[in-house]
Amino acid sequence: MRVMHFITGLEAHGAERMLARLVTALDGAEVETVVVSLTTEGPVGRQLRDAGVEVIALDVDKLTGAVRGPSRLAAALHAHEPDVLQTWLYDADLMGGLVGGLRTKTPVVWNLRQVVPDVKAVKPRTRWVIQACARLSSRVPARIICCAPEVLSTHADAGYDASRMVVIPNGTDTAMFCPDPVARVDIRAELGVGATTPLVGLVARFAPQKDHATFVAAAAEVSHRHPDARFVLCGEGAVVSNADLAAMLRGASLEHAALLLGPRDDIPRITAALDVAVSSSAFGEGYPNAVAEALASGVVCAVTDVGHSAALVGDAGCVVEPRDPEALAGAISALLALTPDERAALGAQGRKQIEAEASIEVVAGQYRAVWEDVARCVA
């Protein structure tokens, strides 16, 4: 079976990294893959190319995308003749649906990666694309894959055709994300943090959705209760030169306790070094990769009740309402108050759940089953 993946870009964000995990997991499993980026190749594209996957960058920018993108995508479809076109993210869903489903008659499978965003939090153009996809959803895609039940329900409420939707969670590489005592020691040594120092981490890009302000405010309260605690912020924008983040930390008197690591390519090692992983998101989460990866690493989590976070964590952590720093601080403190053995026991429960329900091997099989069913119906 030949599958073409179409995505707006291949930067190192959640959807792009999930695509790479999926493609890599299916390598050699009788699935021939080509990945098409509407814009540039990006770091994930280079990673895929290094792994032997064919990557095509259409090199279309935002200004010319609507004009040049469809013809270039159509050319790629004609050249490769895939059995299925798997699209990722709203813009790719719309363009891929129109070009693949209507122009080249290629079976199209859409992929929804987040709950329907608050209209106040997105640009008018994004709202228009979502509305257009909703109107086309009963005619264009053969299936619509949602990464969480909450993603399905909010899009159905927004007008998407629920009869074409199926839930498949994000897949986590449980061999890469796992308890790692050596990494715990090495990362803590790198950061100048002792073996017993409470280490709390937020792995997230600096963006309104991730709500660093709530995390920082919660961390300030945790610091009062646990003066030796240290707080790792890791991801795009989590750097000293970020004036907004620096101001938050100064206002909370946390300059001494915050460790700003910025983007890293060793997230599994950093995650394994944590005592508590945090997701402080205020809105927009679907299936949060960072939470699943922390659970797979045997790390307990304090998360806000946004998207699938609460269901994902289950008993392996604490859940609070979004935008409530005091509640988040209480959740983090409660987890830090546990003994290391108690945290390890909860973490083991979380890892067991990820292994059973959302390892990349399990998820790749579910994707493949959808593609085979779609291709079979067309044939």
Legacy VTK file of the C-alpha trace (Angstrom):
# vtk DataFile Version 3.0
C-alpha trace
ASCII
DATASET POLYDATA
POINTS 379 float
0.000 0.000 0.000
1.231 3.477 -0.934
0.396 6.327 1.467
1.169 10.002 0.930
1.195 12.260 3.996
0.464 15.937 3.409
1.163 18.533 6.115
1.569 22.301 6.183
5.163 22.167 7.432
7.718 19.949 9.144
8.907 22.003 12.098
9.454 20.151 15.381
5.955 20.506 16.832
3.503 17.910 18.111
1.702 16.907 14.901
4.925 16.830 12.911
6.689 14.666 15.474
3.694 12.318 15.590
3.814 11.985 11.806
7.521 11.088 11.999
6.907 8.467 14.709
4.093 6.934 12.687
6.049 6.771 9.446
9.084 5.309 11.196
7.003 2.684 13.009
5.510 1.510 9.708
8.855 1.232 7.987
9.069 -2.210 6.379
5.445 -3.028 7.213
4.343 -3.128 3.589
3.503 0.586 3.577
5.322 2.699 1.005
5.460 6.275 2.275
6.062 9.724 0.852
5.747 12.857 2.981
4.789 16.157 1.351
5.244 19.494 3.117
3.347 22.488 1.765
6.174 24.768 2.904
9.737 23.709 3.706
11.451 20.476 4.663
12.179 21.577 8.239
14.001 19.579 10.931
11.429 16.778 10.975
11.677 16.483 7.203
15.439 16.148 7.456
15.005 13.518 10.153
12.661 11.551 7.901
14.954 11.876 4.903
17.883 10.611 6.990
15.713 7.612 7.884
15.206 6.829 4.196
11.730 8.320 3.756
11.007 10.299 0.604
10.222 13.914 1.511
8.884 16.524 -0.909
8.849 20.210 0.048
6.499 22.234 -2.161
8.203 25.441 -0.944
4.987 27.451 -0.897
4.752 30.435 1.455
1.659 31.890 3.085
1.214 34.526 0.397
1.314 32.116 -2.545
-0.038 28.981 -0.864
-3.593 29.198 -2.131
-2.393 29.788 -5.706
0.647 27.540 -6.108
-0.032 24.895 -3.476
-2.927 23.039 -5.161
-1.170 22.621 -8.514
2.061 21.429 -6.893
0.186 18.984 -4.677
-1.765 17.689 -7.675
1.510 17.128 -9.527
2.884 15.132 -6.587
-0.294 13.047 -6.449
-0.167 12.303 -10.179
3.517 11.377 -9.940
3.152 8.988 -6.980
-0.472 7.763 -7.343
-0.940 6.918 -3.653
-3.687 4.593 -2.481
-4.478 7.039 0.333
-3.707 10.711 1.014
-3.352 11.254 4.770
-3.558 14.951 5.645
-2.460 16.675 8.872
-3.744 19.986 10.323
-6.564 22.218 9.097
-4.911 23.875 6.093
-3.631 20.558 4.769
-7.020 18.937 5.386
-8.734 21.586 3.292
-6.226 21.724 0.441
-5.649 17.976 0.457
-9.367 17.346 0.456
-10.047 19.647 -2.459
-7.068 18.527 -4.544
-6.946 14.847 -3.601
-10.578 14.082 -3.045
-12.133 16.196 -5.785
-9.451 16.769 -8.438
-7.389 13.553 -8.512
-10.009 11.279 -6.915
-7.520 10.015 -4.337
-9.091 8.667 -1.127
-8.417 11.243 1.600
-8.145 10.740 5.353
-8.144 13.884 7.484
-6.409 14.201 10.839
-7.714 16.460 13.629
-5.098 17.283 16.251
-6.817 19.539 18.821
-10.196 20.440 20.223
-12.007 23.157 18.279
-10.220 26.321 19.405
-11.946 29.223 21.074
-12.954 31.629 18.312
-11.361 34.444 20.306
-8.016 32.624 20.302
-7.600 32.061 16.548
-7.273 34.255 13.490
-10.331 34.862 11.277
-8.697 32.883 8.472
-8.328 29.816 10.714
-11.993 30.056 11.682
-12.887 30.200 7.992
-10.804 27.085 7.226
-12.452 25.146 10.065
-15.906 26.157 8.838
-15.034 25.203 5.269
-13.773 21.807 6.390
-16.959 21.241 8.398
-19.068 21.891 5.298
-16.932 19.520 3.198
-16.580 16.801 5.837
-19.584 14.771 4.649
-18.349 14.652 1.033
-14.557 14.882 0.850
-12.745 12.728 3.448
-13.324 8.987 3.551
-12.369 9.022 7.240
-11.511 11.665 9.824
-9.017 10.545 12.474
-9.272 12.365 15.817
-6.478 12.050 18.368
-8.881 12.066 21.350
-12.607 11.723 22.112
-12.726 15.403 23.074
-11.398 16.306 19.626
-14.158 14.275 18.007
-16.967 15.722 20.107
-15.979 19.379 19.702
-15.604 19.037 15.927
-18.913 17.197 15.658
-20.488 20.100 17.546
-18.827 22.453 15.050
-20.504 20.704 12.126
-18.063 17.969 11.114
-19.627 14.691 9.990
-19.357 12.464 13.070
-20.189 9.336 11.056
-16.803 9.540 9.342
-14.808 10.071 12.534
-12.675 7.563 14.396
-10.495 8.094 17.483
-6.857 7.005 17.312
-4.578 8.426 20.023
-1.142 9.841 19.450
1.488 7.142 19.555
4.310 7.309 22.084
7.684 5.671 21.569
7.821 3.711 24.817
11.337 2.474 24.060
12.604 6.045 23.824
10.456 7.453 26.652
11.016 5.169 29.612
12.369 5.307 33.167
16.090 6.013 32.809
18.132 6.221 36.039
21.320 7.042 34.117
19.700 9.969 32.306
18.263 11.184 35.595
21.745 11.361 37.118
23.405 12.855 34.037
20.801 15.573 33.380
20.729 16.613 37.014
24.516 16.860 37.005
24.351 19.005 33.852
21.794 21.296 35.486
23.610 21.456 38.803
20.682 19.819 40.581
21.153 17.285 43.379
19.843 13.748 43.312
17.109 14.535 45.849
16.297 18.090 44.726
12.621 18.320 43.684
12.621 18.870 39.921
9.412 20.059 38.252
9.231 20.416 34.482
7.118 22.042 31.781
8.001 20.810 28.284
6.132 23.191 25.989
6.719 25.944 23.479
6.120 29.464 24.777
2.622 30.222 23.479
-0.693 31.443 24.942
-2.160 27.946 24.713
0.507 26.535 27.039
-0.120 29.283 29.655
3.354 29.738 31.094
1.962 32.539 33.270
-0.092 30.038 35.265
2.876 27.679 35.530
5.161 30.440 36.804
2.588 31.644 39.337
2.084 28.075 40.549
5.834 27.514 40.712
6.208 30.573 42.921
3.768 29.077 45.425
5.457 25.673 45.225
8.793 27.374 45.883
7.433 28.759 49.155
6.429 25.262 50.238
9.525 23.527 48.808
12.327 26.132 48.814
14.821 23.726 47.269
12.583 22.903 44.269
13.823 23.747 40.776
11.661 24.327 37.706
12.711 23.240 34.219
11.163 25.051 31.251
12.012 23.394 27.986
10.807 24.207 24.473
10.770 26.878 21.814
10.795 30.314 23.452
11.737 29.027 26.919
14.965 31.010 26.867
16.571 33.801 28.876
16.236 36.202 25.950
12.437 35.872 26.013
11.540 39.205 27.629
7.963 38.192 28.464
9.023 34.992 30.206
11.879 36.763 31.973
9.439 39.358 33.312
7.141 36.616 34.605
10.011 34.970 36.457
11.222 38.279 37.934
7.719 39.127 39.075
7.483 35.770 40.829
11.040 36.020 42.268
11.915 32.760 40.563
15.078 33.713 38.674
17.158 31.566 41.018
14.912 28.508 40.725
14.014 28.460 37.020
16.144 26.541 34.522
15.457 27.736 30.967
16.658 25.145 28.477
14.983 26.258 25.261
14.515 23.710 22.451
16.335 20.426 23.113
16.841 17.274 21.110
17.143 15.080 24.224
13.628 15.439 25.640
13.455 11.759 26.712
16.506 12.240 28.971
15.191 15.500 30.410
11.770 14.000 31.087
13.313 11.020 32.852
15.112 13.404 35.227
11.889 15.017 36.501
9.989 14.295 39.698
6.794 15.948 38.422
5.833 16.837 34.860
3.340 19.667 34.363
0.902 20.669 31.636
-0.543 24.104 32.421
-2.416 24.545 29.129
-5.356 26.928 29.127
-7.088 25.730 25.953
-6.676 23.910 22.657
-5.039 20.648 23.712
-6.136 17.472 22.010
-3.926 14.603 23.069
-0.909 16.226 24.764
2.286 14.503 23.645
4.373 15.837 26.518
1.988 14.332 29.086
1.939 10.938 27.369
5.732 10.984 27.130
6.078 11.808 30.814
3.750 8.957 31.726
5.707 6.574 29.512
8.819 7.728 31.379
7.249 6.774 34.687
6.888 10.408 35.790
3.794 11.577 37.659
1.920 14.537 36.183
0.060 17.635 37.358
-2.163 18.803 34.500
-5.007 21.151 33.722
-8.316 19.683 32.621
-7.964 20.619 28.953
-8.550 18.230 26.070
-7.626 14.627 26.850
-5.171 15.477 29.638
-7.348 14.358 32.557
-8.330 11.032 31.007
-4.752 10.406 29.973
-3.294 10.969 33.443
-5.921 8.940 35.308
-4.506 7.934 38.678
-0.917 8.743 37.729
-1.109 12.357 38.892
-3.412 15.251 39.663
-5.858 17.252 37.548
-6.988 20.844 38.174
-8.999 23.450 36.332
-7.114 25.643 33.847
-5.916 29.162 34.724
-5.881 28.378 38.473
-2.303 28.784 39.741
-3.218 28.047 43.357
-4.848 24.741 42.430
-1.940 23.795 40.176
0.523 24.618 42.956
-1.461 22.387 45.304
-1.353 19.522 42.806
2.412 19.850 42.270
3.040 20.106 46.013
0.893 17.058 46.721
2.935 14.997 44.270
6.222 16.296 45.676
5.022 15.348 49.173
4.877 11.682 48.143
7.867 9.492 48.818
10.027 8.533 45.820
8.636 4.996 46.030
5.059 6.277 46.032
5.735 8.453 42.972
7.423 5.525 41.247
4.397 3.306 41.878
2.032 5.893 40.372
4.430 6.414 37.493
4.482 2.701 36.786
0.688 2.752 36.459
0.907 5.574 33.954
3.525 3.786 31.870
1.496 0.572 31.848
-1.509 2.463 30.471
0.510 4.091 27.680
2.111 0.777 26.726
-1.277 -0.925 26.471
-3.284 1.775 24.740
-1.018 4.258 22.996
2.390 2.868 22.168
3.442 3.845 18.661
3.253 0.189 17.614
-0.392 -0.088 18.675
-1.307 3.239 17.100
0.497 2.505 13.818
-1.555 -0.661 13.455
-4.762 1.339 13.932
-3.755 3.884 11.279
-2.862 1.130 8.856
-6.227 -0.570 9.424
-8.030 2.674 8.532
-5.981 3.138 5.354
-6.536 -0.462 4.275
-10.285 -0.145 4.840
-10.435 3.119 2.846
-8.370 1.691 -0.023
-10.461 -1.486 -0.061
-13.715 0.484 -0.301
-12.410 2.412 -3.311
-11.097 -0.699 -5.035
LINES 1 380
379 0 1 2 3 4 5 6 7 8 9 10 11 12 13 14 15 16 17 18 19 20 21 22 23 24 25 26 27 28 29 30 31 32 33 34 35 36 37 38 39 40 41 42 43 44 45 46 47 48 49 50 51 52 53 54 55 56 57 58 59 60 61 62 63 64 65 66 67 68 69 70 71 72 73 74 75 76 77 78 79 80 81 82 83 84 85 86 87 88 89 90 91 92 93 94 95 96 97 98 99 100 101 102 103 104 105 106 107 108 109 110 111 112 113 114 115 116 117 118 119 120 121 122 123 124 125 126 127 128 129 130 131 132 133 134 135 136 137 138 139 140 141 142 143 144 145 146 147 148 149 150 151 152 153 154 155 156 157 158 159 160 161 162 163 164 165 166 167 168 169 170 171 172 173 174 175 176 177 178 179 180 181 182 183 184 185 186 187 188 189 190 191 192 193 194 195 196 197 198 199 200 201 202 203 204 205 206 207 208 209 210 211 212 213 214 215 216 217 218 219 220 221 222 223 224 225 226 227 228 229 230 231 232 233 234 235 236 237 238 239 240 241 242 243 244 245 246 247 248 249 250 251 252 253 254 255 256 257 258 259 260 261 262 263 264 265 266 267 268 269 270 271 272 273 274 275 276 277 278 279 280 281 282 283 284 285 286 287 288 289 290 291 292 293 294 295 296 297 298 299 300 301 302 303 304 305 306 307 308 309 310 311 312 313 314 315 316 317 318 319 320 321 322 323 324 325 326 327 328 329 330 331 332 333 334 335 336 337 338 339 340 341 342 343 344 345 346 347 348 349 350 351 352 353 354 355 356 357 358 359 360 361 362 363 364 365 366 367 368 369 370 371 372 373 374 375 376 377 378
